[in-house]
Amino acid sequence: MGKNGRGGQEGQELYSRAMGQGTRRLDVDTQWLKEFGVIAAKDNLTPDQYPKLENSRKKKSSRSASRLPHSRASFSTKRG
């Protein structure tokens, strides 16, 4: 186990289970997530597919964010 207790495989598995989150580490089991209806990307995608999926998500989210209307707080209002 690493200095901080999470660096090793066992520490990472304990941490991810305690937090209820999967991990990208290929040497840590994430099959337990299926109990909660979640399939970890590393269990469903090849290492080559994962970066392609991440990049396509980033492109979609940046396009969506650019279409959002500006917040009302960003406009000054005059009261008088």
Secondary structure, DSSP 8 states (H G I E B T S, - for coil): --TTSSSSHHHHHHHHHHHT---S-TTS--GGGGGGT---HHHHS-TTHHHHHHHHHHHHHHHHHHTS---GGGS-----
